[in-house]
Amino acid sequence: MLNYSHGRVLWITLFLLFPSHAIAESWYGGASINSGAYKEDFNVDTARPNFMVFRAGYGFNEYMSGEARLGFGLSEGEFTDRSGRDGNVKISNLGGFYLRASLASEQVFSPYVLVGFSGYRLYFSSNDFRNESASGNSISYGLGANIQVNSKQTFNIEYASYIREEGVELNSFSIGFVSGFNI
């Protein structure tokens, strides 16, 4: 998870990237519903937790933007470990900072790539073993596309790999909505 010093560095970086004279028209916010695929080396099958992600971002120009995301679990995903025990995993929280590069954002269909840094906390439960949680952070990446509804609103679809560490993966497919606004 992000600690205090990481948070300070990120806020200072955001402050330097978003000078006050550039805030006028490029801010956006949105939300997405994510269907996750969680896998660990000790699991026989893939758990499929669902989670929601909120995002806020700033478009530097029509090709590049930076965004912060914060997510939480909606439902648990079931798994079976190598010992045959059944368990559940839920996304307690997920958050991070990302850069997004896209083809011209004024197009009706605009594909993009995403790269960044995610922190997470997962909650595990089962009848056979005690409840526990795990947390960490990971480099994240993905690709998606915005489908323009009007000049300020888009639907989007996205595939993202939020967690990819030693023996642990969380990938998701999402459908969302993004709206631009003036400050």
N, C-alpha and C positions, 0 to 999 in steps of 0.2 A: 504494500500500500504506500501511497505517497506520504512521506514524513514532512515535518515542519520545514526543513531546509529546502526540500524539493519544491514545496508550495511557494516559498518566498522567491526562489529562482524563477518559477513559472510566472508568478504575478509580475515580477520586474520585467521579464521578457515580454509578456503581453502588453504592459504599459509602454515599453519602447516600440513595440510593433504597431500599436494602435494610437498614434498621436491624436490629440483632440481635434485638430483641424481636418482629420480624415474620417471622422465618424459619420458624416452626413447621411449617406444613402446605402451603405453596403452591409449593414447588420442584418442577420437573419436568425430565425429560431425555428425549431421543429421537434417532432417526436416520431418514433418508429416502434413498431411491434416486431420483435425478433424471435425467430425460431432457432434455438441453439442446438449445437451438437457438441457435447462434452465427452472427452475421452481421456482416460488415464491408462498407464501401462498395466495396472493391476485389474482393470475392468475387462470383462469379457465382451460386453456390448457397450454401445454408445448411449449415454443419457441424453434426453432431449428436453432441457429446461427452456421455458419461454420467459422472455424478459422485455421490459420497455426501456427505451433510451430517449432521453431528452437532449437536445443539442442547441448550442448558441454559437454563432460564428460571425466572422467578418471577412468580406471579400476584398482582398487587396487590389484585385483587378478582375477582369472577366475570366481569367484562367486559373487564379490561385486564391485559396482562402485558408484561414485557420479556424479551427473550431474546438470547443470544449464539449464533452459529452458526459452525462451522468445517467446511469441506468440502475434498475432494480428488478428483482425477480417477480414474475407473475405466477408461475407454476413450477413445480418440481419435475425433474426428469428422473426416471427409474433406471437403475443399472444392476448388473449381477457381477460380483467379483469372481476371481479365479477359484475361490473356495465354495462357490455356489450360493453365497449370501446375497440377498437382495437389499438394495439401499436406494436412497434418493439424494439428489443434489439440487440445490436452489442457488441462484445468483442472489446473494445478499445485497451487494452493490458492485458497480463497475463504473469506472470513470477514467477520463484521460484527455489528452490534448493531441490534436491531429492537424496535419497539413493535407489539403485536398487540391489536386491539380486536375483541371477539366478542359475539355474542348470549350469553345466559346459558350458562355452561360446564357446568351440571348437566343440560342437555338431551342426549338421545341423538344428535341431529344439531345441531351448533353451527357456523354459518358465521362466518368472521372476515376482517378485512383486516389487512394487514401493511405497515408503512413503516419504513424505516431507512437504514442506511449500510453499504455493502459495500466491502471491499478485495479485490483479486484479483491473481493472477499466472497468465498463460497461457503455454504452451509450444507453439511451432510447429516443425514438421519437414517436410522434403520432400527428394526426390532432386535437384530442380532448383535449390534455393537452400539456403544454410546454415541450420542450426538456430538459433532465437532465441527470446527470451521477451519478454513485455510485461507491465507491471503498471500498476495505477491504482486509483482508487476512484470510487464512484458512489452516488447516491441510489438506493434500491431500494424496490420495492413489490410487493404481490401480494394474492391472495385465496385462501381455502381453506375447508375444513370439517373439523371433527373428528367422528368417529363413535365414540361411547362404547361400549367393550367391558364395562367395569365401573366402579366409582367412582374408580379410579386410573389406568385405561389406556384409550387411544383409538388408533384408526387415523386417519390423516389423508390428505387429498388436497390438493394446492396447486398453483397457478400463481404463479410469481414472476418478476419482471423484475429480475435481480440487477445487470446492467450496462446502462446506457443513456447513452452518451456520444457525442460527435461521431463519427458514422459507425460506431460499435461497439455491438452489442447481445448480451446473453446472457439468454435467457428459459429457463424450465424448467417442466416438469410433474413433480410428484413424488408418490410414495406413501410414507407413513412410519408410524411407531409412536411414541407418546409415553406415558411412564409418570410419574406423580406419586410423590413420596416424602417422607417426614418426615426432618428432620435433628435 
